[in-house]
């Protein structure tokens, strides 16, 4: 349920291939091929360990409650979104990430299309040993329907780096954690009786971001929040490296 929006740009027509870049980015030494969107410099730093993403506190901390007395925050914190500068039309993406460690803060690794198709991993700061997987079909975005819940072994997601892989191909999606396959979704499983397959198939941009899930009560509860901003000056997550490989049958590969 990733709420940050990609920059909209023109996409190829159906009979054109998408320009795609095979990334092997060590963020401790380079950010070439990536842009920081919807952000200013205080929301990230380049460090020896990679990009430190900073979720900055809102201008005011005001706790609210909905009709069921569920808490949420009136104002949200500011976090960065890092976008690849090219689109992928099928391929494989691996991101080595250390998530934020505060409930309500969400660290996300995503493939997202301008039309709403999405494939992701989301790491919740209040859940130390699990990652959530999801996919969305942009023509009918359904929440809490296509998600998965997966154990992350060894150290907690916010204490050490783990590698999250999205392998997106025309007939399936595979999700991996630290090289272990944790989920597969076949395209044929998404098809209805009319022949419509509710499967992500549009060219997508790689995104990695850190965001505040506290400003809506349902999202706040899901993300183990809301954030108690009076207790935090800044909340951080790290991107160490990203590797991707474009499927050459569906992409023009940029050298």
Secondary structure, DSSP 4 states (H G I P E B T S, - for coil): ---PPPPP-----TTSPEEEE--EEETTT--TTEEEES--GGGEEEETTEEEEEEEPPSS--EEE-TT--EEESS--B--EEEEEEEESSEEEEEEEE---STTEEEEEEEEETTS-EEEEEEETT-TTEEEEEEE-TTS--TTSS-EEEE--SS-TTTS-EEEEEEEETTEEEEEETTEEEEEEEGGGGB-TTS-B----S-EEEEEEEEE--SSHHHHHHTT----GGG-SEEEEEEEEEEEEE-TTTEEEE-
